[in-house]
Amino acid sequence: MNASLLIDIVGGALVLAGCVLVVSGGAGLLRFQDFYTRTHAGSLTDAGGAGLLLLGLLPQVESWESAVRLVLILLFLMLTSPTAAHALAQAARRDGERLPSADGDR
């Protein structure tokens, strides 16, 4: 097994894992019952799934300029996704969206 094949396998596995994570986040957005758990599912799978996709694409790039761009996109995503989710949840709380109770009932 040569190094090129191993890099392709690792990159493909990371892209596949990212796709699975993004699809599971979409299922969580549809299945969860309240706003806060939906926001949590969306923000975690957005950052994690896109991060895995970008990491899977990283070994496939031809030039270092493209690799730097992918790393910059990854860093930007890791900084902005949790911040946006926090701002969204804080705005919803301020507008009167109730937190779910401990037993799951609303």
Secondary structure, DSSP 8 states (H G I E B T S, - for coil): --HHHHHHHHHHHHHHHHHHHHHHHHHHHHH--SHHHHHHHHHHHHHHHHHHHHHHHGGG-SSHHHHHHHHHHHHHHHHHHHHHHHHHHHHHHHTT-----TTS--
